[in-house]
Each structure stands twice: as structure tokens, then as C-alpha cells.
Amino acid sequence: MPPLKPGHISPTDEEDAAITAAIASDPDTEELTDENAKRLQPVRPRGRPRLDAPKEAVKLRLDQDVLKVFRATGPGWQSRINQVLKDSLVHRIPSPARPDPDHVARPVKKRG
């Protein structure tokens, strides 16, 4: 049994017997059997439901003007950026398994 909290007052044996008798006399109560205890389940799961494919938190640098436009659309702007990126994968960027033969990588400009 875990340690009791400071200030805890346990019932006396007489009080405990009176509580047990009151429970036994209540018609809406029944003893919890081992069989019933095995079948007990929470009314609902605790917390948020688990996602099949949870999102991953990443740090991403975006231009200020891009952020300004998306943030101006209100709550959910991060999800809208995610959707734009998804759409670009489906509609514009060739699959790595089937690279576009005409695609030419541009060199990255160094700042400075």
C-alpha cells in the first residue's frame, strides 16, 4: 500500500464496520467479484486518441512574407502549410522512384 498523505485520518475499526454495513444494506450496490473486475473497462480512453500516422515536430526556416500570409489566415495556419506541401508533392514534384529526367538541380546561393 502506498504511504498515506500527511494529515490523513483513517477510520476506526467501529467506523469502518459501520461504513461496510451501510454499503451492504444499499440495494444499488453489489460486491465486485474477480470475474466482474476482469471485465471492467474505462468509460472512454484517457487523453487524445492515438493517430495512425502522427505528425513530427520539425524546425523549418521560412521567409517572413510566407509566414505573414499564412499567419494572417488565423488558427490552423501550420496545418495549411502542411497541406500546401502535401499538394506540391502530389502535383508538382516527381517521385524519387521516378525522377524527372528534365529536372536540373539549381546550385544553392551562398549568403555573405
C-alpha angles and dihedrals in degrees: 000000000000118000115273121251118255111273094025114149116200119208118255119249089259092050091047091051091050091050092048091049091050091051092048092051094051108102092207093060129079133179116267108238124202088248092054092045091056091055096050116114132174114268088239133355116268121250130001119334113261115254121231089224109021119199119252122230111235136169110239129178114219132175114266093238091054091051092046092055094047095043089051088062090069134229114004095037091134090055090050090053088051091052092049089052091048091049091051090054092053099041110028118016116074118234115264086232089058107030118195106252090210093053112112119190114232118225115249113249114232117226120225 
